[in-house]
C-alpha cells in the first residue's frame, strides 16, 4: 500500500476522546486536525482513517530481523537482538524475545480497536452522515478484512485471544477472558465473509483489501484450524505439555468433525483459485527449462516491481494481497538488500540461509541432494532445483557489479564465501573471500553460514543495496499459497490425484519434473517439502512446522554451515584479483554443525507464544498458555 494516501490527515489523534475547554482561546478547532465525531461526517476523512489502519501491516516481513531466522531457514547474523531467546527455548512472560510490530499484542489490539470504530460508526445511520453508500460499504469491507487479519495474527502466534468488538471508553473494566479457539476461527471467517461481500466487484488501489484477499485470509485460517496442532485429540498424543494443559479449548478443537474442517479448508482454497484467475504460469503440462524456471521464480518474488531484465512484470498477478512501496519523500521503500546482502558489497548479512535449507533443494532431476553422494559433494551447487539459484547466493554465484560500491576488487562480480590459494607479492598465500567474516571489506558483517539470501533482493544492477532502497512488494497472500492450501486439504481428504495435479503444476513452472509419490503418507511428505522450498522466506515455515507438529525434528535441529576452500590444482595458479575457476582450483565443500553462536533447543511451550507478564497483570481474566504459567 502506498502511504501517500495516509498523509491526507494526521489520523493518530482521531481515535482518542477529545475534551472541551472553557477558555475561548483554547476552544478552537485545530487547523490541521479534525475531531473524532467529524471523521464520520466526511467521506475523505473516513477513508483516511481506514487508510491509517493499514499501517499496522508495517513493512510486511521486511524487518531487519526476519521470521525466517526463527525457523530452520536462516540464522540472524548479529548477536544481542533477542532472537536467541526464542530459538534457545528461553522465552517467558517476562522475556518475550524478539517481537516485530506485525504481531505484537498492543499493536494488534490498537488496530482492532480502530476497525471496531469504523464498523460501529459506518454501520449505524445515527452515527454518520456520509451519503456515499458505495464508499461506506467499501470502507466497511476493508475494516472487516483488517480486523480479521489482525485477529488471525494473534491467533496463529498465541492460540485463542479475547475477541473484542466494542470500543472501550475511559475508566471501563478492560479485563476480558479468552474466547475458545473455535470461536476465534469462526469470528475471523465471519469477518472475511463480511469483507468479501462488501468488496466484491469493487476496483481497489494496489495494497488495499479486495474480495479475493478476504477469501485468501479465510483459506489460510481454515487450513490452520484443520491442522494437527489445533486438533486437541491429535496434539495431545504428540505433546505431553498440551495433553496436561487445563484449558485445551484455547489451543484448538476439543470436539467436532475434523474431516468437515479439512473439507471447509479445501473448499475455501478452491474458491480463491477460481476467483483469482489462475496465478502465474500454472497451466503447464510439462517442465519449463531450468533457466526459465529460475527466471519464473525471480519474477514471482519481484512481484512485478523490478526493472531487471529477467523479471517478468506479468508475475504480479501472483499477488493477492501485498504491501507495496515507493521511493519518494512519503514512502522510502525498504532496505531488504542492505539488511541481508553480502558484506563484500557493504551490506549487513542479516538473515543468512542455513545449510539445512540449502541441502533440502533437490537435484534438477528431482532426486534428493546428499553429501554422501561423491558427485554432489564435489560440486554441490551444480544442477540443483532452479529455485535454488533464485533464492540463495552461494560461493561462486554471479551477482551485481561490485566495483560500484567496493572498488575494482572483483571484476568477475561473484560471491566469495570461502578461502582460496592466491599468488601474492611474496608467493602463495590465502585469500579470504570478500563475503566472509575475514573479508578485507567488512569482516564484522559477514555471513556465518557461508550463504546469503537472494530472494526478494532486486537484482537490478542499477540498485546499490548498501545505499538504495527498493520497492519489491511483500506478499501477504499469493496465489500459490492458496494452491498449496488446496493440495494439503486434498491430501488429508485422500483426494490424491487432485493434489498431484497441482503439485506438478507448481513444479513445472519452476522447471522441476513431475513427482513420483502416489501414497497418502509419501505425498504428504512431498507436499511439505515442496511448500518449504517454494515459500522460503515468506513467513510460512515458522507456522507450518508448528501446526504440523514437526518442530522438534525441524526447528530443533543443530544449525549447519558450509566451509569452502580452494586449493591450486597441480601446475595451476592465480594472482589477484581472485575469481571462481574450476580449471585452476580444487574446491572442497565441508558441511559443519555449529552451535557456538546460537544453540537451538526445541521445547513444546514454543508451539505458542506467551502472554506478557504485564498483560496478565492488567487482565486478571487472561489465562496463560501452557509452559508459561
JOPE-V124159 format. One record per helix or strand of 2 or more residues. SS is the DSSP state (H for helix, E for strand). FROM is the first residue (numbers start at 1). TO is the last residue. If there is no record, write none. Layout:
# JOPE-V124159
ss=[SS & SS]
from=[FROM & FROM]
to=[TO & TO]
This chain:
# JOPE-V124159
ss=[H & H & H & H & H & E & H & H & H & H & H & H & H & H & H & H & H & H & E & H & H & E & H & H & H & E & H & E & E & H & E & E & H & H & H & H & H & E & E & H & H]
from=[3 & 11 & 36 & 43 & 67 & 74 & 83 & 105 & 133 & 181 & 211 & 228 & 232 & 240 & 248 & 258 & 290 & 313 & 319 & 336 & 343 & 351 & 355 & 374 & 386 & 392 & 403 & 419 & 427 & 443 & 452 & 474 & 479 & 496 & 520 & 541 & 551 & 560 & 585 & 604 & 613]
to=[8 & 13 & 39 & 57 & 70 & 76 & 87 & 123 & 158 & 199 & 226 & 230 & 238 & 244 & 250 & 276 & 302 & 318 & 323 & 340 & 345 & 353 & 358 & 378 & 391 & 393 & 406 & 424 & 432 & 445 & 453 & 478 & 492 & 510 & 534 & 547 & 554 & 568 & 593 & 607 & 618]
